[in-house]
């Protein structure tokens, strides 16, 4: 079954929300796994979906190749580990352990402060779409609208 663009966005955002629990707010490693269903979606389609979100100015995608990551990030700096073929974020705080950020099965991104507001609005809009209502609820809404219309027409005729 083919996924719609909205379903892909929902899937990727869900994976971002889960991933941000493990990483610093400003640098999130989004892994493509079976659990978050991004492995099935694929890296290229996940990147395309993230690029759409990047246009919303809520995140910044780092190139998923370790060679193109910026040298400095908020809260740390990058170091390339030749043995693991990955870039590692070395936090400025000495009590935090370095974390592997970029590998072939992951995508690294920076979440902006606007992400949370966008997500709240996204959830609200998603819940409020008429096409998502059950047919019985649409019928009930239609009945209410008809009653309001009849009542307002009745009032106009009386005046």
Protein Blocks (a to p, Z undefined) as FASTA:
>chain_A
ZZdfklmmmmmmmmmmmmmmmpcfklccddddfklommmnopklmmmmmmmmmmnopacc
ddfbfklgcfbdghiacdddfklopacdddfblkbccddfbdfkbccddddfklmmmmmm
mmmmmmmpmklpcfklmmmmmmmmmmmmmmmmmmmmmZZ
